[in-house]
Amino acid sequence: MVYENKRVEEMNYFELIAWLGIGSSHPGGFPATKLNLDAIQVTPEEYVLDAGCGSGLTACHLAKTVGCKIAGVDISPQMIEKARLRAEKEGVSHLVEFSVSDVYDLPFNDNHFDLVIAESITVFLDKVKVYLEFYRVLKPEGRVADLEMALLKELPANLRHQMEQCFGSGTNPLSFEEWHNALEQAGFQDVEIKNPQVLKDNGNVVMNELKKDWLLIKDLTTKIKRQPNLLPRLQKNAGFMKKNRSYFGFGLIYGRKPTPKKLGFKDWVRQVLFRRKV
């Protein structure tokens, strides 16, 4: 993999997480994932897209606990490799399928999924553009549930610069109101923020998740030996969030794709006339 030839100082945040193979580096870690899954009540009949699936932790958990079918996509081939290994080891390969894909251009037909879940990817991306793509692949009445970091108050310019140094230049958490508006702009209805929370001091979230995940702990010591600056890099990121956690919270941005309205005869005539004029 390309990451294997880079020093940790040269990796951006996505590359670092992919190299480590972490699946729950988002705010709240895996406990927040389970809390949110309880809130949205996934059913066995639903077909789920896990966008930015990482190492497949959430997808495999859903497969084991609910029994639904899941497609997981991630832009990192290394993450997909780990996700497939996890599915095989946990006996859920018949329910989950993983592939390399960009969330801006998903390889699925329109109206394909009942539910799209995402965890801490949209904060690094163009929000409305991502949500429009989620909207496209969801069936009418399909749901989106996106766990993201939120700003509780305005972040000073110097702290925003430090945040971007730690997590990348595209890092842009919004206020809860702005997250709400972004989902509505993409066309979703009944938008709400589920399980809003303030960011707590849980230490180094990345290291905590590494130590708890059986798939990752086995090669953590080797990685630290090969990359002695790994721990300082992780401590820098954790130190920023610990020192400035009063600015941050997180929650599940949740909405529903509406059923298209049936056109009456007059509406149909207007559309036909409009197309002819164009």
URNOR-V494318 format. One line per field, one symbol per residue. psi: psi as a letter, one per 40 degrees, with the letter a starting at -180 (. if undefined). A space follows every 10 residues. Layout:
psi=???
//
This chain:
psi=idddeiidde hidddddddd fhefeihead ddddddddde giideihhhh hfebeedddd ddddddeiih hhiiehdddd ddddddddde fededihiih iheegifiii fdidhhiihf dddeihdddd ddddddeiih eiihhhhiii hdihhidddd ddddddeide hgiiiddddd dddddeeiif hihifhiihi gfagdddddd dehddddded ddddddgeed dddddddddd dddfeeeiai ihhhihhihh hhhidddddd ddddddd.
//
